[in-house]
Amino acid sequence: MVDKRMPNWLLFAIPSFIWGTTWLVIKYQLGSVRPEVSVAYRFGSASLVLFAWCLWRRVSLRFDRRAHAAFLLLGFLQYTLNYVLVYLSERSITSGLLAVIFVLIVAWNVLGERVLFGKPLPLPLLAGAALGILGVTLMFWPEVRDYHAGAGVSGLLLAVLATLAASAASLWAQRVYARGSAVVPSTAWAMLYGTLLVAAYCQIRGLPFALDVSPAYLGSLAYLALFGSVIAFISYLTLLKRVGAARAGYTAAVIPVLAMLVSTVFEGYRWSWLSSVGMTLALTGSLWTLREKQLATRPVTR
């Protein structure tokens, strides 16, 4: 699916651009169809595309039980919990703000690597993580201050929980791919398991599997499934395997900028001095943390 000769800069640019726009496109999924059902449609479609590609290219889809257990957990964290929370949060906050909140993944990854893998926490790493959290807090301070008047706080809490789920998924994916699992077939299985878990949740809750046949819904679903799920994820995960999570993680600094620009144009987001300072701090903290992580993983040369 990804040409082995494809340069790293292109693998970086593809998910950065696509994920910078998908935050807005998700808005067109929020209507008569429940958000949880839309998530099932999105990743169910994406997994079918990946399975079809594997069969066409005769890529093996066979894994042992241990691998399938790992894919099941990855599917739950990434494609069930994370995205259901994302879709629910977008009902009350703008897509650009949601993208900025996801800068927090960088901070959670730093702490998670310390807890799970015993990696050290140098002061610059902690400072960058704290700066990112401060920046996001400043951007949402009006909603937090006016808690009883604004509906954005509930969306903020859901979004923060989504970042925790996404971070856990990233940390777990490091272990999955460290075992040598191929990107495309493992992603296909993880998306399928995530879809089945969302569908089971919808069935238990009695959520109807309705389908909006409007061009806006079907078009946004196709874009999210093919571009936002298949092409973006495969490009990013391939880049991650090539250069490591630290360098691939620089997408976290590019995506919010694109998303905020898109939100400003299409959602009428109004900038204030507080939101401008907050976004600057969030991106600065993200870059600082990622830079320190990259330096920390470099081998010492003599």
N, C-alpha and C positions, 0 to 999 in steps of 0.2 A: 504493500500500500504506500509506503514511503520509499522512494528511490535511495539506495545506499549511497549514491553519489551526491545527494542533496546536501548543500552546504549548511553548516550550523546556523549561520545568520538567517537563512530562510526558515529553518525549523523554529527559530526564535520568533521571527516576524509573523508567521502564520497564526499560532495560537494567541499572540499578543493582540493582533488586529481583530481576529474573530471574537475572542472573549471580551474585547473592549466594546463590542457591539451587542453581544448576546444579552447583556443585562437589560438593555432597552427592549429587545425583541421578546423577552419573557413577558413583558407587560401585555402583549397581544394574546397571551395564553390565559390571561386572567379575565374570565367572564362567566359564561354559562357553564363551563366545564370546571369541576373542582380542581384546584392546584395539584393535589395528590394524583389525580387521574391523568392530568397533563404530563406529569413526571413519568408515569408508567408508559404513556404513549411515546414520549420522547426517547427513553432509553430502550424500550422494547423495539422500536423502529431501528435505532442505532445498532443494537446487538444483532438484529437480523441482517443488516448490511455487512457487519463484520464477519458473521458466520458465512454468509454467501461469498464474500471475498476469499475467505480461507478455503472453502470448498472449491472455488474456481481456480485458485492458485495451488491447490493440493497441499495446503499447510496443515500440519497435524493439529487436531483438536483434542488429542488424548493427553490426560494428566492423571496422576495418581490421586488417591483420596485426600492426602495431605494438601496437595495443591488446590483441589476443589474447595477444601475447608478455608484455605487462605483467600481464594477468590470470593467465597461467600461473605466473609467478613469485610473484604474490600468493597464488595458491592453494597453491603448494608451501610457502611460508613460514607462512601463517596456518592453513590447513585440513589440511595434511599434517603437516609437521614439528612445529609448535607443539602440535597436539592429540594426536598420537600420543605425544609426550613427556609431555603432561599425563595422559593415560589410564594410561600406564605408571607414572608417579610416584605416582598415587593408590593403587596396590597396596600401598604401604608407608608412606604418611603420610596424616594426616587431611585432609579437604577444607578445613577452616578454615585450617590451616597453609599449604596450597598457595595459597589465596587471598591470604594475607599475603605469601608469597614473590613473588607477582605485582606487589606494590608496586614491586619492583625495575625494572619496565618504565619507570617514571618516570625513574630514574637512567640507564638505557640510552638512553632517548630523548634525554636532554640531551646525552650524549656522542656519540650518533649524529648529532644535528643539527649538532654542532660539526665532526665529521669530514666529513659528506656535504654540508652546506649552509653551512659556514663561520660558523655563528652563534657569538657570543661566549659565554664561560663566566664570568659574574660569580661572585664569591666566595660569595654566598648560594645560588646554584644548586648549586655544588659542595658546600657545607655541607649542604644539604638532601639531596642524593644520598647523601652519606657517612652521614648520620643514618639514612636508610632502610636502607642496607646493614648498618649496625651493629645496627639493630633486628631485622632478620631473622636475623642471626647469633646474637643473644642468645636468640631464640625457639628456635633449633635447637642451642644450645650443648650440651645434654645428649647429643643424638645424635652430635654431632661429637666430644665428649669421650670417649664410649664407642663409638668407631668400630667396634671388633671385636665389640661386644656388640649393637649396634643395627642394625636393617635400614633405619632411616630415612635413613641417609646416602646410600644409592644413590638413594632417592626424592628427596632434597634436590638431588642433582646433576642428575638428570633434570629436576626442576622449574626449576632455574636455567637450564639449557639451553633449556627451553621459553620462559622469559621473554626470552631473547636472540632466539629465533625470532619471538616475538610482537612484540618491539620492532622488529626488522627489517621485519616485515610492516607495522607502523604507519607507519614511515618511508617505505616504498615506496608505501603507500596514499596518502600525501600527494602524491606525484608523480602517481599515477594520477588522483586526483580533481582535481588542479590542471589537468589537461588537459581537464576538462569532462565526463568520463564520468558518465552517470547512475548513481545508487546501486544501484537494484534490478537492472537487467540486468547491470551489471558484477559485482555480487556473485554473481549466478546463475552466470555464466561462471567466476568464480574458484572457487566451491564445486565446480562440476562438474570443473574441472581438478584441484583438490585431491583429489576423490574418485577420479578415474581414476589419479592418482599413487599413492594409498594402495592401491588395488586391484591395481595393477601390482606394487607392493612385496610385497603378500600372495601374489600368484601366484608371484613369483620365490622367495620364502621357503618356498613350499609350505604356507601357512597356510590351513586349511579355512574356507570361507565357511559356517560353521554358523549356525543361527538358534535362539535361545532363545525359545520361544513362551510362556514364563511371563508372567503379568500384570505382574510387577515389571519384567522386561526390556523388554517391548513398551511398557508405559506410560512408563517412563523414556526410552526411545528416542523416543517420540512427543513428549514434553515437550522433550527436548533439540533435536530437529529443528525443531519448530514454534516453540516459545517461545525456547529458548536460542540457536538459529541464525538463524531467519528474523526473528521479531519484534524480538529484542534487537539483532541486528546492524544491521538496517535503521533502527531508531530511533536507535541510537548514531551510525551513519555519517551519517544525516541531520542530527543535531545537530552533528556535526563539521563538516559543510559549512556550516552556518549560523553557528556561533560560533567555529570554529577548534579545533584540537587542544588548546590550552592550557586553555580553559574546559571543554571536553567531558571532558578528562582528570581532572576532579574525581571522576568515577566510581571512580577508583582508590583514593580515600580512603573511599568509602562501601561498596563491595563487600566488602572484607575484614571490616568490622565485622559486616555481616549474615551473612557466611559463618561467622565464628567463633561467633556466637550460635547459628546452625543446627547447627554441629558440636558445640557444648556440649550442646545438647538431644538430638540424635539419635545422636551418636557417643560421648558421654560424655567429651569432651575435658576434661582436668583442668588448671586454671590454676595456675600458680606465680607467685611474685613476679618471677622472671626472664622468664617469658613475657609477663606483664602489662607489665613495663617495656619489653620488646622490641617488643611491638605498639604501645605508645604512641609509642616513638621512630620506628618504621617509618611510622606514619600522620602523625606530626608532620613528618618529613622529606618525605613525599609532598606534604602540603599546602603546606609551605614552598617546595618546588621548583616546584609548579604555580602558586603565587601569584606567584613571581618570573618565571616564564615568561609569565604573563598580563600583568604590568606591563611586561615587556620588549617585548611585541608591541603595546602601546598606542601610538597616534600621539601625538606631542608637540603640545600645544595651547598657544596663546599668547593 
